[in-house]
Amino acid sequence: MITQRYHLYIERTDRKKNIARFYALSIEPNLFGEASLTRRWGRIGTAGQILVHHFEREKDAVVLFLELLRQKRGRGYGTVLRNKRVNG
């Protein structure tokens, strides 16, 4: 059983290098009540690719969620607020 849902959308852009990428993560319950971590990524403006991980425990999904977030932040991805990218 999921105690709360997690959603994150981050972007990495660099006009000089023609980089415009997005990465989205979410943790939601599946039909069996287990945790599903959905990863979506690609070029901004496209549907991108999707990968879904299934976990018996929410804790395991959260651990992967936080590890992926740490990796992406290290590669220059930042949150987006009202069409403006925020690093931090």
Secondary structure, 3 states (H helix, E strand, C coil): CCCCCEEEEEEEEEHHHCEEEEEEEEEEECCCCCEEEEEEEEECCCCCEEEEEEECCHHHHHHHHHHHHHHHHHCCCEEEECCEEECC
